[in-house]
Amino acid sequence: MKRAVVANGRRVEYTLIQSSRQNVLFQALPEAGLRVYAPKYLRLRDVDDMVRQRADQLLDMQRQSEARLEADRRAHPVTDGSPILIEGKRCVLRLRQGSRRTGKLVGDEYHLTLPCPDSDADVRAAIRATLSTVALKRIRERLDYYGPRIGRAPGRVAIREQKSRWGSCSRKGNLNFNWKLIMAPPQALDYVVVHELCHLHEFNHSPRFWALVAAQLPDYAVWKKWLKAHGEDLYL
């Protein structure tokens, strides 16, 4: 759940994750922003107050997280021969110069063509753009597969650069998916597709909702846990 508070004139945005836990945990993740893990029994305004009271500390955590990510990128630029994950498999990036930006998987190599293959920023942007296209194609295939089984068809389907969510469903039936799912194993992508399709039946996370998910993917919990454990590894 996305939340935001204002503290000392500054807006602090965070993602709230509620569970059966007994304590509150604050976390700053690269590209994912601030996360707050809190017990279900806490009122939203109480969580907001905690974030507001810790605004300086949390914003500093976020700045440090972003600085570490930037330092890591400078220390490990994406170049020809760099490893890249595609559908859970480790591939080798091969860079080529050309006027058009294209990407193609050839065996265990990902051939990426772009105008300026010597620019780390341009290479990262080209990977995001080309893999987003692959992700949309794969996700549409899985929506076509699971949609009739679940009995719901989505409205608009889009690929996003989401920082802390793998997918989302609007009340209008539009679905958004994180492009980085194409880096995950196919079973993890299937879990997110089924998860969002089931929201077209149940716009909640009730036992009925999870029963719908389990009817399609009996081992969904395995891939739900996998994304939680390994999702931070799916980044550029």
N, C-alpha and C positions, 0 to 999 in steps of 0.2 A: 504494500500500500504506500503510495507516494504521499508525503506530508511536507509541510513547510511552516516555519515560524519566523518571526521577526524579532531580532534581539539587537538592541543598541543601533537601530536603523539598518541592520544588515539582514538579508533574507538567508535563512539556513534551510536548505532542502535535504530531505533524507528519505530513505525507504524503511518503512516499519514492517518487521516480520514478527508476528505474534505466534506463540506456541505454548506448550504446556510447561516450559521452563519456569524456574522460580526466581531468576535474577534478570537484571537488565545488562545487556552487552552493547557497547558502542564500538563501531568498526569503520575504518576508512579503507576502501579498496581501490586499486588503480583502475581508472575508467568507469568504476561502478559507483563512485561517490560515497556518501555516508550511509551506513546501515545501522539500525537500532533493532536489536532482538529483545523482545519484551514478553512477559507473561500475558496470557489472554485476559486475565481478570483486571489488568490495569486499564483505567479509562484513557481515552485518547488525549484528553486535555492534560492528564497527569504526565503522559509521555512527552507531550509538547513542552510542558514546564521543565522537565528534565533536560531536554535538548536546549531550551532557551537558557537555562542556568549554566550549561556547559558550552555555550556557543563559541567562546574564544578557543577553548581547548579543542573542540571538534573541528573548527575551521582550520586550526593549526595542524591537526592530524591529517586533514584533507590536503593541505598544501604540501606537507611532507610526503604523503603518498604519491601525489602528482610529480613531485620533484624526483622521487626515487624511480618512478616509471620513466621520466625523461632522461635521467642519468643512465638507466639500463638501456634505453634505446640508443643513446649516443655510444655506449660501450659495445653494443651488439647491433650494428646496422644490418639491415636486410640487404644482402648482396647476392650475386650469382653463387649458387651452391649452398645457400642458407636452407635449413630445414623448414618445412611448412606442413601443418596438419590439414588433411583433406579427408573428410568422412572417416575420421579416426585413424587414418594411416599416415605415417611419416613419409613425406615426399621431399624431393630436392627441387629447389627453385632454380630455374634457368631463365636468365634475362636476355632479351633481344631488343635491339633498337628498331623502331618503326614508327610510321606516322599515326597509326591507329593503336588504341589500347585494347589488347585482346589477351585472353588467357585460355590455355588448353592443357588438359591432363593427358600426358603421354606416358603410359606405363607408371613408373614411380617418380616421374618428373612433372613439374608444373611449368609449362613454357609460357612466360609472360612477356608480351611485347608492349613497349611504350616509348614515347618520344625521348624521354630522358632517363635511361636506366641507371645513371650514376647518382641520381638524387634519391636519398633515403626516403624523404617525405613523399616524393612522387611514386616510388616503388610501393610504399605502404598504401597510398591512396589507390593505386592501380590494383593491388591485391584485393582491397576492400570492394572496389567497384566490380571487378570480374567475378570474384567469389560470391558477391551479392546476387549476380545474375544466375550463377549456378544454384545458389540456395533457393531462389525463387522457383526455378524450374523443378528442383527436387521436392520442395514443399508442396507445390501444386500437384505433383504426381501423387504424393501421400494424402493430400486432401481429397483427391479424386478416388483414392482407394478406400479411405476410411469414412468419407462423408456419407455414402449410401448405407454403410453398415451402422452408422450412428443415427442416420435419419435426419441429418441437417446439412444444409449447404451454406457456406459463408457468403457474406456480401463481398466487399472489397478485401483483397489480400495484398499486403505490402511488406517489404523488407525494410527494417529500420536499423540504425546504429544505436541500439538501446544499451544503456550503461548497466542496468541492474536487473533486467527482465529478459527472459527467453521468448516470451510471447505475451500477447494481450488480446482481449476480446472486448469490443464495445457493445453497448446495449443495442446498437443498430445491426449487430452481427458482423461487423468488420473485424478482420484479424490482422494483427501485426506480429512479425517474427524477427528475431535477432539474426543478422546475417552470419554470425559466428557459429550458428548451429551446423553449418556445412563443415566445420572443422571437427565436430563431435562424431562419435560412432552413429551409424544410421538408426540404431535402436533408440538413442537419446533424442534424435530429431523426431522419430515417430512418437515418442512419449509427449513431446511438446505439441505436436500436431493434434494428437488425440485429446490432450488436455484442453486445448483451446476449442476444439470442435464440441467437446462435452459441455463447455460453457454456453453453447447455443441452446442446450437443454436446461442446464442448471447454472444460473449466474451467481454461483457461490462455491464454497468448498465444503459442502455438507456431506454426510455419509452417502446420500443418494448420488451426489456428483462423483465421489470416488468409486462407487459401485459401477457407474457408467464407464469410467476409465478402465477399471479392472476387467470389465466384460470384454474390452477390446485388447487390453494388454495386461494379462495376469501378473507379469513381472514388472509392472510399471514402477514399483517402489525401488527396484534396483537402479533404474535409469534416473529416477528422481534424485536418489542419493548420489549417483555418479556425477550429475551436473552440479550438485552442491559441493562435492569434493574436488572436482576437476575443472569446474567452470572458469576459475581464474587462470588456468593454463591456456585457455582459448583466447589468445589476444596476439596482437602484432606489436 
